[in-house]
Amino acid sequence: MQRRTFLLAATASLLTPALSRADSQYRVLVLAMPSKYHYEYIPVARDSFERLSKLHAFDLNWTHAASVLEQDLSAYAAIVLLNTPVEDLNPAQRAGFEAYMAGGGNAVIVHRAAIALPVGSWAWYERLVGRTVGVHPMLQTGVVTVVDKGFPATFGLPERWIWSDEFYTTTNPYQVPIHPVLNVDETSYDPRKIWPGQVSEPMGRDHPIAWYHRPQKGRVFVTTLGHTVEMYRDPAYLTHLMGGLYWTASGRGQTR
């Protein structure tokens, strides 16, 4: 009996270091601030992110309080701005986020968080996103196409993916180079369909809706998809998000 107990204890001691190392690969902060058109998604998205963190072994800190950006952020491998209206960040919070990125931080920017209003009011952030978002057509069903098969945010997606969303139109006033990951086929929806009093013009053949780049010392992944609450229950969309987060936080997974 004593010998059996000793063997079990010895086996456990051999396994414990490996298990503890695998408990958490990195730490992620998700800032999900509600706005006029984006708030119902929050409890659903939080549940999905918590499941992803358990499945993929990373620590998750979830908050709706922008004051977190005024704290020490150095422990986070990535910060996710999930539909956060960045115009609501005060100067101290903006400065905190800028300092985090300047120090080698990494960011995932999702849907509404890609919009900085009014346009030109936070040029640093527009450069970080890599594109400037203006008006956009109404939510419609369209065909999303894979541009970069070697980027993790496309793994598991078909080459042509039926998706319904607000397909943001963008400009590049600061001439920031980006690497497109997904495009949308403008022949598959009406890029001019918009609310009365507004005008939306098509972008043409090259219409990126997800991309990445490496500004300063860090990594940034942007997806402009993610408008409605049901999307945060959709396995394909969550696979897309997780692939982008995985690359952003770790720098791994990309193939050439």
Disulfide bonds with the S-S distance in Angstrom:
none
